[in-house]
């Protein structure tokens, strides 16, 4: 299980609701959540064998910025 962490421009619960179908449609993702109280609006994903670039592109096609954070 990999843990991927991203900074995003998703700031509101309504935006989380908008990307929810995208994230739940990816079978490799077992869990995901946003921390909207963090200054980087963190998206944390637990997944198996998924590229961070795939997640970045997935959210970017929905009109949101998303960039992996190295930790």
PDB file of N, CA, C and O in Angstrom, chain B, residues numbered from 101:
ATOM      1  N   UNK B 101       0.852  -1.177   0.000  1.00  0.00           N
ATOM      2  CA  UNK B 101       0.000   0.000   0.000  1.00  0.00           C
ATOM      3  C   UNK B 101       0.896   1.238   0.000  1.00  0.00           C
ATOM      4  O   UNK B 101       1.784   1.377   0.842  1.00  0.00           O
ATOM      5  N   UNK B 102       0.652   2.124  -0.947  1.00  0.00           N
ATOM      6  CA  UNK B 102       1.375   3.385  -1.035  1.00  0.00           C
ATOM      7  C   UNK B 102       0.517   4.503  -0.470  1.00  0.00           C
ATOM      8  O   UNK B 102      -0.709   4.473  -0.579  1.00  0.00           O
ATOM      9  N   UNK B 103       1.164   5.484   0.131  1.00  0.00           N
ATOM     10  CA  UNK B 103       0.479   6.689   0.582  1.00  0.00           C
ATOM     11  C   UNK B 103       1.015   7.844  -0.244  1.00  0.00           C
ATOM     12  O   UNK B 103       2.216   8.116  -0.255  1.00  0.00           O
ATOM     13  N   UNK B 104       0.108   8.519  -0.935  1.00  0.00           N
ATOM     14  CA  UNK B 104       0.465   9.653  -1.785  1.00  0.00           C
ATOM     15  C   UNK B 104      -0.141  10.911  -1.180  1.00  0.00           C
ATOM     16  O   UNK B 104      -1.288  10.906  -0.733  1.00  0.00           O
ATOM     17  N   UNK B 105       0.633  11.982  -1.171  1.00  0.00           N
ATOM     18  CA  UNK B 105       0.168  13.239  -0.598  1.00  0.00           C
ATOM     19  C   UNK B 105       0.339  14.343  -1.639  1.00  0.00           C
ATOM     20  O   UNK B 105       1.394  14.478  -2.259  1.00  0.00           O
ATOM     21  N   UNK B 106      -0.723  15.127  -1.814  1.00  0.00           N
ATOM     22  CA  UNK B 106      -0.748  16.169  -2.839  1.00  0.00           C
ATOM     23  C   UNK B 106      -1.184  17.500  -2.235  1.00  0.00           C
ATOM     24  O   UNK B 106      -1.962  17.543  -1.282  1.00  0.00           O
ATOM     25  N   UNK B 107      -0.668  18.576  -2.805  1.00  0.00           N
ATOM     26  CA  UNK B 107      -1.205  19.891  -2.535  1.00  0.00           C
ATOM     27  C   UNK B 107      -2.210  20.193  -3.645  1.00  0.00           C
ATOM     28  O   UNK B 107      -1.972  19.863  -4.807  1.00  0.00           O
ATOM     29  N   UNK B 108      -3.331  20.817  -3.288  1.00  0.00           N
ATOM     30  CA  UNK B 108      -4.380  21.084  -4.273  1.00  0.00           C
ATOM     31  C   UNK B 108      -4.909  22.508  -4.099  1.00  0.00           C
ATOM     32  O   UNK B 108      -4.555  23.207  -3.149  1.00  0.00           O
ATOM     33  N   UNK B 109      -5.749  22.914  -5.021  1.00  0.00           N
ATOM     34  CA  UNK B 109      -6.448  24.196  -4.876  1.00  0.00           C
ATOM     35  C   UNK B 109      -7.923  23.967  -4.521  1.00  0.00           C
ATOM     36  O   UNK B 109      -8.760  24.850  -4.709  1.00  0.00           O
ATOM     37  N   UNK B 110      -8.222  22.791  -4.015  1.00  0.00           N
ATOM     38  CA  UNK B 110      -9.577  22.474  -3.574  1.00  0.00           C
ATOM     39  C   UNK B 110      -9.751  23.031  -2.164  1.00  0.00           C
ATOM     40  O   UNK B 110      -9.072  22.616  -1.225  1.00  0.00           O
ATOM     41  N   UNK B 111     -10.683  23.987  -2.037  1.00  0.00           N
ATOM     42  CA  UNK B 111     -10.819  24.729  -0.784  1.00  0.00           C
ATOM     43  C   UNK B 111     -12.166  24.555  -0.099  1.00  0.00           C
ATOM     44  O   UNK B 111     -12.307  24.901   1.074  1.00  0.00           O
ATOM     45  N   UNK B 112     -13.157  24.027  -0.808  1.00  0.00           N
ATOM     46  CA  UNK B 112     -14.514  23.976  -0.272  1.00  0.00           C
ATOM     47  C   UNK B 112     -15.066  22.556  -0.316  1.00  0.00           C
ATOM     48  O   UNK B 112     -14.709  21.774  -1.198  1.00  0.00           O
ATOM     49  N   UNK B 113     -15.942  22.221   0.641  1.00  0.00           N
ATOM     50  CA  UNK B 113     -16.556  20.889   0.629  1.00  0.00           C
ATOM     51  C   UNK B 113     -17.281  20.581  -0.682  1.00  0.00           C
ATOM     52  O   UNK B 113     -17.329  19.426  -1.106  1.00  0.00           O
ATOM     53  N   UNK B 114     -17.842  21.605  -1.325  1.00  0.00           N
ATOM     54  CA  UNK B 114     -18.532  21.378  -2.597  1.00  0.00           C
ATOM     55  C   UNK B 114     -17.555  20.906  -3.684  1.00  0.00           C
ATOM     56  O   UNK B 114     -17.921  20.129  -4.566  1.00  0.00           O
ATOM     57  N   UNK B 115     -16.322  21.382  -3.607  1.00  0.00           N
ATOM     58  CA  UNK B 115     -15.310  20.946  -4.569  1.00  0.00           C
ATOM     59  C   UNK B 115     -14.894  19.505  -4.287  1.00  0.00           C
ATOM     60  O   UNK B 115     -14.645  18.735  -5.214  1.00  0.00           O
ATOM     61  N   UNK B 116     -14.821  19.150  -3.032  1.00  0.00           N
ATOM     62  CA  UNK B 116     -14.526  17.756  -2.675  1.00  0.00           C
ATOM     63  C   UNK B 116     -15.613  16.853  -3.232  1.00  0.00           C
ATOM     64  O   UNK B 116     -15.326  15.795  -3.793  1.00  0.00           O
ATOM     65  N   UNK B 117     -16.852  17.271  -3.078  1.00  0.00           N
ATOM     66  CA  UNK B 117     -17.978  16.499  -3.609  1.00  0.00           C
ATOM     67  C   UNK B 117     -17.878  16.352  -5.120  1.00  0.00           C
ATOM     68  O   UNK B 117     -18.255  15.318  -5.672  1.00  0.00           O
ATOM     69  N   UNK B 118     -17.370  17.381  -5.792  1.00  0.00           N
ATOM     70  CA  UNK B 118     -17.244  17.336  -7.250  1.00  0.00           C
ATOM     71  C   UNK B 118     -16.206  16.317  -7.711  1.00  0.00           C
ATOM     72  O   UNK B 118     -16.385  15.689  -8.755  1.00  0.00           O
ATOM     73  N   UNK B 119     -15.121  16.142  -6.947  1.00  0.00           N
ATOM     74  CA  UNK B 119     -14.081  15.189  -7.360  1.00  0.00           C
ATOM     75  C   UNK B 119     -14.287  13.796  -6.771  1.00  0.00           C
ATOM     76  O   UNK B 119     -13.596  12.853  -7.157  1.00  0.00           O
ATOM     77  N   UNK B 120     -15.218  13.662  -5.851  1.00  0.00           N
ATOM     78  CA  UNK B 120     -15.470  12.369  -5.226  1.00  0.00           C
ATOM     79  C   UNK B 120     -15.713  11.246  -6.235  1.00  0.00           C
ATOM     80  O   UNK B 120     -15.111  10.181  -6.097  1.00  0.00           O
ATOM     81  N   UNK B 121     -16.580  11.439  -7.253  1.00  0.00           N
ATOM     82  CA  UNK B 121     -16.786  10.349  -8.219  1.00  0.00           C
ATOM     83  C   UNK B 121     -15.509   9.954  -8.966  1.00  0.00           C
ATOM     84  O   UNK B 121     -15.324   8.782  -9.293  1.00  0.00           O
ATOM     85  N   UNK B 122     -14.639  10.913  -9.233  1.00  0.00           N
ATOM     86  CA  UNK B 122     -13.386  10.601  -9.916  1.00  0.00           C
ATOM     87  C   UNK B 122     -12.505   9.704  -9.053  1.00  0.00           C
ATOM     88  O   UNK B 122     -11.979   8.698  -9.527  1.00  0.00           O
ATOM     89  N   UNK B 123     -12.351  10.072  -7.796  1.00  0.00           N
ATOM     90  CA  UNK B 123     -11.458   9.324  -6.913  1.00  0.00           C
ATOM     91  C   UNK B 123     -12.023   7.956  -6.550  1.00  0.00           C
ATOM     92  O   UNK B 123     -11.273   6.984  -6.459  1.00  0.00           O
ATOM     93  N   UNK B 124     -13.321   7.869  -6.343  1.00  0.00           N
ATOM     94  CA  UNK B 124     -13.909   6.574  -5.980  1.00  0.00           C
ATOM     95  C   UNK B 124     -14.008   5.626  -7.174  1.00  0.00           C
ATOM     96  O   UNK B 124     -14.197   4.423  -6.993  1.00  0.00           O
ATOM     97  N   UNK B 125     -13.882   6.156  -8.387  1.00  0.00           N
ATOM     98  CA  UNK B 125     -13.961   5.299  -9.578  1.00  0.00           C
ATOM     99  C   UNK B 125     -12.648   4.583  -9.889  1.00  0.00           C
ATOM    100  O   UNK B 125     -12.608   3.722 -10.768  1.00  0.00           O
ATOM    101  N   UNK B 126     -11.586   4.926  -9.187  1.00  0.00           N
ATOM    102  CA  UNK B 126     -10.280   4.304  -9.429  1.00  0.00           C
ATOM    103  C   UNK B 126     -10.131   3.107  -8.488  1.00  0.00           C
ATOM    104  O   UNK B 126      -9.988   3.287  -7.279  1.00  0.00           O
ATOM    105  N   UNK B 127     -10.164   1.887  -9.033  1.00  0.00           N
ATOM    106  CA  UNK B 127     -10.125   0.690  -8.182  1.00  0.00           C
ATOM    107  C   UNK B 127      -8.866   0.577  -7.319  1.00  0.00           C
ATOM    108  O   UNK B 127      -8.912  -0.022  -6.244  1.00  0.00           O
ATOM    109  N   UNK B 128      -7.750   1.139  -7.768  1.00  0.00           N
ATOM    110  CA  UNK B 128      -6.497   1.032  -7.023  1.00  0.00           C
ATOM    111  C   UNK B 128      -6.497   1.869  -5.751  1.00  0.00           C
ATOM    112  O   UNK B 128      -5.675   1.641  -4.863  1.00  0.00           O
ATOM    113  N   UNK B 129      -7.410   2.839  -5.649  1.00  0.00           N
ATOM    114  CA  UNK B 129      -7.477   3.704  -4.468  1.00  0.00           C
ATOM    115  C   UNK B 129      -8.359   3.043  -3.414  1.00  0.00           C
ATOM    116  O   UNK B 129      -9.535   2.768  -3.652  1.00  0.00           O
ATOM    117  N   UNK B 130      -7.773   2.792  -2.247  1.00  0.00           N
ATOM    118  CA  UNK B 130      -8.566   2.182  -1.172  1.00  0.00           C
ATOM    119  C   UNK B 130      -9.168   3.241  -0.245  1.00  0.00           C
ATOM    120  O   UNK B 130     -10.271   3.059   0.272  1.00  0.00           O
ATOM    121  N   UNK B 131      -8.440   4.356  -0.032  1.00  0.00           N
ATOM    122  CA  UNK B 131      -8.959   5.439   0.801  1.00  0.00           C
ATOM    123  C   UNK B 131      -8.400   6.761   0.297  1.00  0.00           C
ATOM    124  O   UNK B 131      -7.321   6.813  -0.294  1.00  0.00           O
ATOM    125  N   UNK B 132      -9.152   7.829   0.542  1.00  0.00           N
ATOM    126  CA  UNK B 132      -8.677   9.175   0.224  1.00  0.00           C
ATOM    127  C   UNK B 132      -9.382  10.175   1.128  1.00  0.00           C
ATOM    128  O   UNK B 132     -10.496   9.935   1.592  1.00  0.00           O
ATOM    129  N   UNK B 133      -8.716  11.300   1.371  1.00  0.00           N
ATOM    130  CA  UNK B 133      -9.347  12.366   2.136  1.00  0.00           C
ATOM    131  C   UNK B 133      -8.625  13.682   1.880  1.00  0.00           C
ATOM    132  O   UNK B 133      -7.462  13.712   1.478  1.00  0.00           O
ATOM    133  N   UNK B 134      -9.346  14.762   2.124  1.00  0.00           N
ATOM    134  CA  UNK B 134      -8.802  16.110   2.003  1.00  0.00           C
ATOM    135  C   UNK B 134      -8.685  16.729   3.382  1.00  0.00           C
ATOM    136  O   UNK B 134      -9.525  16.495   4.251  1.00  0.00           O
ATOM    137  N   UNK B 135      -7.637  17.522   3.581  1.00  0.00           N
ATOM    138  CA  UNK B 135      -7.493  18.347   4.774  1.00  0.00           C
ATOM    139  C   UNK B 135      -7.610  19.793   4.317  1.00  0.00           C
ATOM    140  O   UNK B 135      -6.619  20.420   3.942  1.00  0.00           O
ATOM    141  N   UNK B 136      -8.828  20.313   4.351  1.00  0.00           N
ATOM    142  CA  UNK B 136      -9.082  21.665   3.868  1.00  0.00           C
ATOM    143  C   UNK B 136      -8.644  22.728   4.866  1.00  0.00           C
ATOM    144  O   UNK B 136      -8.623  23.912   4.529  1.00  0.00           O
ATOM    145  N   UNK B 137      -8.297  22.334   6.075  1.00  0.00           N
ATOM    146  CA  UNK B 137      -7.801  23.289   7.064  1.00  0.00           C
ATOM    147  C   UNK B 137      -6.304  23.539   6.912  1.00  0.00           C
ATOM    148  O   UNK B 137      -5.782  24.522   7.437  1.00  0.00           O
ATOM    149  N   UNK B 138      -5.619  22.663   6.203  1.00  0.00           N
ATOM    150  CA  UNK B 138      -4.200  22.842   5.929  1.00  0.00           C
ATOM    151  C   UNK B 138      -4.025  23.902   4.850  1.00  0.00           C
ATOM    152  O   UNK B 138      -4.850  24.002   3.942  1.00  0.00           O
ATOM    153  N   UNK B 139      -2.961  24.693   4.939  1.00  0.00           N
ATOM    154  CA  UNK B 139      -2.744  25.767   3.956  1.00  0.00           C
ATOM    155  C   UNK B 139      -2.529  25.229   2.540  1.00  0.00           C
ATOM    156  O   UNK B 139      -2.717  25.959   1.567  1.00  0.00           O
ATOM    157  N   UNK B 140      -2.136  23.956   2.418  1.00  0.00           N
ATOM    158  CA  UNK B 140      -1.917  23.355   1.094  1.00  0.00           C
ATOM    159  C   UNK B 140      -3.116  22.550   0.607  1.00  0.00           C
ATOM    160  O   UNK B 140      -3.047  21.921  -0.449  1.00  0.00           O
ATOM    161  N   UNK B 141      -4.217  22.561   1.362  1.00  0.00           N
ATOM    162  CA  UNK B 141      -5.419  21.794   0.988  1.00  0.00           C
ATOM    163  C   UNK B 141      -5.039  20.369   0.578  1.00  0.00           C
ATOM    164  O   UNK B 141      -5.243  19.956  -0.563  1.00  0.00           O
ATOM    165  N   UNK B 142      -4.497  19.651   1.514  1.00  0.00           N
ATOM    166  CA  UNK B 142      -3.881  18.350   1.280  1.00  0.00           C
ATOM    167  C   UNK B 142      -4.900  17.289   0.846  1.00  0.00           C
ATOM    168  O   UNK B 142      -5.981  17.160   1.419  1.00  0.00           O
ATOM    169  N   UNK B 143      -4.515  16.546  -0.176  1.00  0.00           N
ATOM    170  CA  UNK B 143      -5.213  15.327  -0.577  1.00  0.00           C
ATOM    171  C   UNK B 143      -4.297  14.166  -0.227  1.00  0.00           C
ATOM    172  O   UNK B 143      -3.152  14.116  -0.675  1.00  0.00           O
ATOM    173  N   UNK B 144      -4.802  13.233   0.575  1.00  0.00           N
ATOM    174  CA  UNK B 144      -4.035  12.049   0.980  1.00  0.00           C
ATOM    175  C   UNK B 144      -4.735  10.828   0.404  1.00  0.00           C
ATOM    176  O   UNK B 144      -5.937  10.631   0.582  1.00  0.00           O
ATOM    177  N   UNK B 145      -3.947  10.012  -0.292  1.00  0.00           N
ATOM    178  CA  UNK B 145      -4.502   8.829  -0.960  1.00  0.00           C
ATOM    179  C   UNK B 145      -3.731   7.586  -0.524  1.00  0.00           C
ATOM    180  O   UNK B 145      -2.501   7.588  -0.482  1.00  0.00           O
ATOM    181  N   UNK B 146      -4.467   6.530  -0.203  1.00  0.00           N
ATOM    182  CA  UNK B 146      -3.881   5.211   0.012  1.00  0.00           C
ATOM    183  C   UNK B 146      -4.266   4.365  -1.191  1.00  0.00           C
ATOM    184  O   UNK B 146      -5.447   4.203  -1.501  1.00  0.00           O
ATOM    185  N   UNK B 147      -3.250   3.826  -1.869  1.00  0.00           N
ATOM    186  CA  UNK B 147      -3.523   3.093  -3.105  1.00  0.00           C
ATOM    187  C   UNK B 147      -2.432   2.056  -3.363  1.00  0.00           C
ATOM    188  O   UNK B 147      -1.357   2.088  -2.764  1.00  0.00           O
ATOM    189  N   UNK B 148      -2.743   1.149  -4.265  1.00  0.00           N
ATOM    190  CA  UNK B 148      -1.783   0.146  -4.722  1.00  0.00           C
ATOM    191  C   UNK B 148      -1.399   0.419  -6.160  1.00  0.00           C
ATOM    192  O   UNK B 148      -2.258   0.532  -7.034  1.00  0.00           O
ATOM    193  N   UNK B 149      -0.101   0.523  -6.401  1.00  0.00           N
ATOM    194  CA  UNK B 149       0.433   0.621  -7.763  1.00  0.00           C
ATOM    195  C   UNK B 149      -0.244   1.684  -8.613  1.00  0.00           C
ATOM    196  O   UNK B 149      -0.785   1.388  -9.678  1.00  0.00           O
ATOM    197  N   UNK B 150      -0.212   2.916  -8.139  1.00  0.00           N
ATOM    198  CA  UNK B 150      -0.778   4.012  -8.916  1.00  0.00           C
ATOM    199  C   UNK B 150       0.246   5.141  -8.975  1.00  0.00           C
ATOM    200  O   UNK B 150       0.920   5.446  -7.991  1.00  0.00           O
ATOM    201  N   UNK B 151       0.340   5.734 -10.122  1.00  0.00           N
ATOM    202  CA  UNK B 151       1.304   6.805 -10.340  1.00  0.00           C
ATOM    203  C   UNK B 151       0.778   8.128  -9.789  1.00  0.00           C
ATOM    204  O   UNK B 151      -0.388   8.464  -9.997  1.00  0.00           O
ATOM    205  N   UNK B 152       1.617   8.872  -9.098  1.00  0.00           N
ATOM    206  CA  UNK B 152       1.203  10.214  -8.673  1.00  0.00           C
ATOM    207  C   UNK B 152       0.783  11.090  -9.857  1.00  0.00           C
ATOM    208  O   UNK B 152      -0.118  11.918  -9.724  1.00  0.00           O
ATOM    209  N   UNK B 153       1.426  10.912 -11.007  1.00  0.00           N
ATOM    210  CA  UNK B 153       1.074  11.682 -12.209  1.00  0.00           C
ATOM    211  C   UNK B 153      -0.356  11.385 -12.652  1.00  0.00           C
ATOM    212  O   UNK B 153      -1.052  12.265 -13.158  1.00  0.00           O
ATOM    213  N   UNK B 154      -0.784  10.146 -12.460  1.00  0.00           N
ATOM    214  CA  UNK B 154      -2.162   9.780 -12.815  1.00  0.00           C
ATOM    215  C   UNK B 154      -3.155  10.589 -11.992  1.00  0.00           C
ATOM    216  O   UNK B 154      -4.130  11.113 -12.532  1.00  0.00           O
ATOM    217  N   UNK B 155      -2.914  10.692 -10.689  1.00  0.00           N
ATOM    218  CA  UNK B 155      -3.802  11.467  -9.812  1.00  0.00           C
ATOM    219  C   UNK B 155      -3.758  12.940 -10.187  1.00  0.00           C
ATOM    220  O   UNK B 155      -4.797  13.598 -10.248  1.00  0.00           O
ATOM    221  N   UNK B 156      -2.564  13.460 -10.437  1.00  0.00           N
ATOM    222  CA  UNK B 156      -2.438  14.866 -10.846  1.00  0.00           C
ATOM    223  C   UNK B 156      -3.252  15.131 -12.107  1.00  0.00           C
ATOM    224  O   UNK B 156      -3.993  16.112 -12.175  1.00  0.00           O
ATOM    225  N   UNK B 157      -3.118  14.271 -13.093  1.00  0.00           N
ATOM    226  CA  UNK B 157      -3.858  14.444 -14.347  1.00  0.00           C
ATOM    227  C   UNK B 157      -5.361  14.281 -14.151  1.00  0.00           C
ATOM    228  O   UNK B 157      -6.152  14.993 -14.769  1.00  0.00           O
ATOM    229  N   UNK B 158      -5.752  13.349 -13.296  1.00  0.00           N
ATOM    230  CA  UNK B 158      -7.166  13.111 -13.032  1.00  0.00           C
ATOM    231  C   UNK B 158      -7.833  14.379 -12.485  1.00  0.00           C
ATOM    232  O   UNK B 158      -8.898  14.779 -12.954  1.00  0.00           O
ATOM    233  N   UNK B 159      -7.207  14.992 -11.507  1.00  0.00           N
ATOM    234  CA  UNK B 159      -7.785  16.209 -10.933  1.00  0.00           C
ATOM    235  C   UNK B 159      -7.664  17.395 -11.880  1.00  0.00           C
ATOM    236  O   UNK B 159      -8.545  18.254 -11.913  1.00  0.00           O
ATOM    237  N   UNK B 160      -6.591  17.447 -12.643  1.00  0.00           N
ATOM    238  CA  UNK B 160      -6.425  18.548 -13.592  1.00  0.00           C
ATOM    239  C   UNK B 160      -7.462  18.497 -14.695  1.00  0.00           C
ATOM    240  O   UNK B 160      -7.899  19.546 -15.169  1.00  0.00           O
ATOM    241  N   UNK B 161      -7.869  17.316 -15.117  1.00  0.00           N
ATOM    242  CA  UNK B 161      -8.922  17.223 -16.134  1.00  0.00           C
ATOM    243  C   UNK B 161     -10.259  17.702 -15.585  1.00  0.00           C
ATOM    244  O   UNK B 161     -11.142  18.092 -16.349  1.00  0.00           O
ATOM    245  N   UNK B 162     -10.413  17.674 -14.253  1.00  0.00           N
ATOM    246  CA  UNK B 162     -11.629  18.171 -13.612  1.00  0.00           C
ATOM    247  C   UNK B 162     -11.528  19.665 -13.310  1.00  0.00           C
ATOM    248  O   UNK B 162     -12.460  20.254 -12.762  1.00  0.00           O
ATOM    249  N   UNK B 163     -10.396  20.278 -13.667  1.00  0.00           N
ATOM    250  CA  UNK B 163     -10.243  21.718 -13.488  1.00  0.00           C
ATOM    251  C   UNK B 163      -9.576  22.147 -12.193  1.00  0.00           C
ATOM    252  O   UNK B 163      -9.657  23.315 -11.813  1.00  0.00           O
ATOM    253  N   UNK B 164      -8.917  21.218 -11.513  1.00  0.00           N
ATOM    254  CA  UNK B 164      -8.257  21.549 -10.247  1.00  0.00           C
ATOM    255  C   UNK B 164      -6.750  21.350 -10.359  1.00  0.00           C
ATOM    256  O   UNK B 164      -6.272  20.506 -11.117  1.00  0.00           O
ATOM    257  N   UNK B 165      -6.018  22.141  -9.590  1.00  0.00           N
ATOM    258  CA  UNK B 165      -4.575  21.976  -9.508  1.00  0.00           C
ATOM    259  C   UNK B 165      -4.273  20.895  -8.479  1.00  0.00           C
ATOM    260  O   UNK B 165      -4.928  20.790  -7.443  1.00  0.00           O
ATOM    261  N   UNK B 166      -3.265  20.098  -8.796  1.00  0.00           N
ATOM    262  CA  UNK B 166      -2.878  19.001  -7.908  1.00  0.00           C
ATOM    263  C   UNK B 166      -1.419  18.692  -8.172  1.00  0.00           C
ATOM    264  O   UNK B 166      -1.025  18.460  -9.315  1.00  0.00           O
ATOM    265  N   UNK B 167      -0.606  18.688  -7.103  1.00  0.00           N
ATOM    266  CA  UNK B 167       0.818  18.410  -7.263  1.00  0.00           C
ATOM    267  C   UNK B 167       1.298  17.573  -6.085  1.00  0.00           C
ATOM    268  O   UNK B 167       1.010  17.880  -4.928  1.00  0.00           O
ATOM    269  N   UNK B 168       2.031  16.515  -6.398  1.00  0.00           N
ATOM    270  CA  UNK B 168       2.532  15.636  -5.348  1.00  0.00           C
ATOM    271  C   UNK B 168       3.493  16.381  -4.433  1.00  0.00           C
ATOM    272  O   UNK B 168       4.312  17.177  -4.891  1.00  0.00           O
ATOM    273  N   UNK B 169       3.386  16.115  -3.140  1.00  0.00           N
ATOM    274  CA  UNK B 169       4.331  16.632  -2.163  1.00  0.00           C
ATOM    275  C   UNK B 169       5.271  15.510  -1.781  1.00  0.00           C
ATOM    276  O   UNK B 169       4.833  14.397  -1.490  1.00  0.00           O
ATOM    277  N   UNK B 170       6.559  15.797  -1.781  1.00  0.00           N
ATOM    278  CA  UNK B 170       7.538  14.818  -1.333  1.00  0.00           C
ATOM    279  C   UNK B 170       7.572  14.852   0.187  1.00  0.00           C
ATOM    280  O   UNK B 170       7.571  15.924   0.791  1.00  0.00           O
ATOM    281  N   UNK B 171       7.601  13.697   0.792  1.00  0.00           N
ATOM    282  CA  UNK B 171       7.668  13.641   2.262  1.00  0.00           C
ATOM    283  C   UNK B 171       8.660  12.612   2.709  1.00  0.00           C
ATOM    284  O   UNK B 171       8.853  12.422   3.910  1.00  0.00           O
TER     285      UNK B 171
END
